[in-house]
Amino acid sequence: MSINQTLEGPVQGSNDRFSVAERRALIERVAASEPFRRAVRLRDFLLYVGMHSLKDGCPEIHEQEIGAQVFGRSASYDRSQDNIVRVNATELRKRIETYFASDGVHESLILEIPRGGYTPIFHRRLPDAKVHPLPAADEFPLPVPSPLTAAAAGHKAPSRPLVHLVWASVTLLFVIACAVLVQQNLSLRIALHPWQSKPALASFWADFFGDTHQTDIVLSDDSGTVLEEITKRPPTLGEYLGHDYLRQIMASDLSADRKADVNDIFGHNLITYGAVVAAMRIIAIDPTSTTLHLTAARFYGSDALKRDNVILLGGKKANPWLYVFDDQLNFDLESRETGVVVVNRHPKGTEQSVYGESYTSKGPMGYSVIAYLPNPSRTRSAIIIAGTDSDATNAAAEFVTSEEQLQRLRSTLHTDRIPYFEALLRTSQLTGTSFNAEIVAYRTYPGLP
């Protein structure tokens, strides 16, 4: 039975029927309960909207306000690009229901946050009807009719073994029904989240799809790549985010035509086909997930990088956020006159120091880098997927979304639980076929938190 089925009175406009002290005490009890003990941000969310609802007149609470006051977003952030409030509101409603079904089962006053808004509504719970449990069979034996009564009724009184047999049958049927429901629930879960039944995918992606925390997929901004080819100088992350890079170009000795080209290019957010397909591969792992947030490098922010899981697509030229992880990486994509290469900063054994694109009888050969690391605040995780070209980036995404390829990675790393790592892949593709990816070198970082 849902909370709404235990409530008395209309759904809207009932808050003023209860005193401020009574409502405040209820809010504080819910916020201090077990469902919110480790969910600090959800507790802040509840306390903010709850205390707001106690104000006289109680004006409607808006998503933009919550995003700024509870989740640290700017006052003018774009809600169409950032659904952090809506995602957490869904989880908040579930935890409130959990409280009133467990610790708060005896609460006479109930609060809920109706869908479509963020203002708590208070209701009185209807008193439950008293239920008197039946005594056990040994405490209250069935009456035994007299022989005359039994004969008149045309039947014999049931014997104790028969009663026990009936109860055993009922119990067995109940156990079978529970088993069927559990199996149906498991089948439905597998149908909705098939990756959870695949050991390698579940091991690698559990941190990104397996909880309520947001995961940001950050697409590359390839207009930065074009600008670097024109100016022969890559922007720093600070210049890119503050648009100082563009101002410096406009103040340089480039021709007026070139400056006009630069201004036009920077006015567009160019994204390669390979990066888009890579993002689609990741989303396809769990298309029903409500925690994924797709954005582009130009619109991303340092607060989100520290707070959320993040998946960065593309190299540093197109996704300057990779500079944040530069000092942690061994394999680094670098632009040279001959093209983009992968620099192996600390070669081991027979490893090369530089890996570049080449052409073989099987077609063009590229290289990809996959890195799995903690985010800058060490509270969540980050994945970097980049290649010497767009196809190589796509090939790396195919690698980390394939059960077979991740099984091969686990065998290579000699572990069931994939640790933080870097991997260098050699990639190729024949027309009309899937990518072929070979692990050339790798590094593991099991000691990272």
C-alpha positions, 0 to 999 in steps of 0.5 A: 500500500502506498503512502497516499492510500493511508492519508486523510484529506485532500492532497493539496493545501493541507499544510496549514492544518498542522502546527509549524512545531509539529511539522518541523519536528517531523522533518527533523525526525525523517532527516535524522533517520537511517535512510538519510544517515549516509545520504548527506546531499539528500538530507540537505535537500529534504531540510531545505525544502522542508524548512521552506514549506514552514514559511508563511504563505509557502511560495512554490520552490523552484528547481533552479533555486534548489540547484543553486542552494543545495547542489552548488550550481550557479544561479543561472545554470542550464536545467536542460543540460543539468538534471541533478535536482530531478534525479535526486528528487526521485531518490529523495521521494523513495527514501521518504517512503522507506522511512514511513514504511520502516522507522516511521511506521507509527508516525501519525503525521506523514509528509510527501513531496508530490511529483511535479513540484518540490514543496512537501505536503503534510497529511494525517495517517488514518488510524489502522484497524486493530487486528487480533492475531489468531491463537496458535493451533496448540493454544486453541484446538478446534472444537470436537463435535459430539457423535450426535452432532457429527452424524447429523452434519453427515461428516467426521471431525477433522483430525489433528494430522489433517490440520497439520497437512493443510498448514504444510500445504499452504506453507509450501504454496506460499514458498513456491509463490515467493520463489516464482516472484523472486525469479520474475523480479530477477528476470525483469531486472536482467531484461532492464539491466542486462549488463548486470548479468555479465561479470566483466561489464558489471565489474567495470561499470558498477561504479558508473551505473550501479548507484544514484550518483551522477555520471557525466559523459563529456564529449570532445570540442573539436573546434579546439583541434581546428584552432590549434592547427591554425594557430600552431599553439594549443590552449591551456585549460584556463584559456579555453574555459575563460575564452582568453585563448580567443582574445589572444588570437584576436590580438595577434598578428594573424590576418584579418581573414584568419581571425574571421575564420577563427571567430567563426570556428570558435562559435561552433561546438564541433564534435566528431562522429567517433565521439558521438558513437562512443557516447552512444555505446556507453549509454546503450549499456543501460539506456534506462539509467537516470544518472547519466548526463551528456554534455560537451567539454565547453559546457563542463565545470570543475565543480562537476569534475570533483563531485561526479563520476566522469567519462572524458571522450577525445584527446587533450586538443579536443577535450582540455579537461584531460590536462587535469589528469596529465601528471597521472598518465603514462600514455599521452596523446601528442600532436606532431607534424606527422600526425597524432602519436601516443607517447609512452613516458616510461617504456618497459621491456620491449615497449616503444617510446612512441606509437603512431598511425600506420598502414598495413595490408589490413588497412589503417592502424591506429592507437587508443588510450583508456585510463580508469582513475579516481576523479580529482577529489578522490570521491568518485571515478573517471574514465578517459577514452581517446585515440589518435583519430576519431575511429580509434576513439570509437574503437576504445569505446567499443572495447570497454563496452564489450563483455568479451574484450573486458574479460580479456582485459581482466585476464591480462591484468590477472584480476577479477575486480578491475583496478585503476589502470591505463591501457594502450590499444592498437586498433584496426577495422576492415570495412563493414566489420567491428573494430579489432583492438589489441592490448599493446601495453598497460599499467595498473594502480591498485594502490589508488583510493 
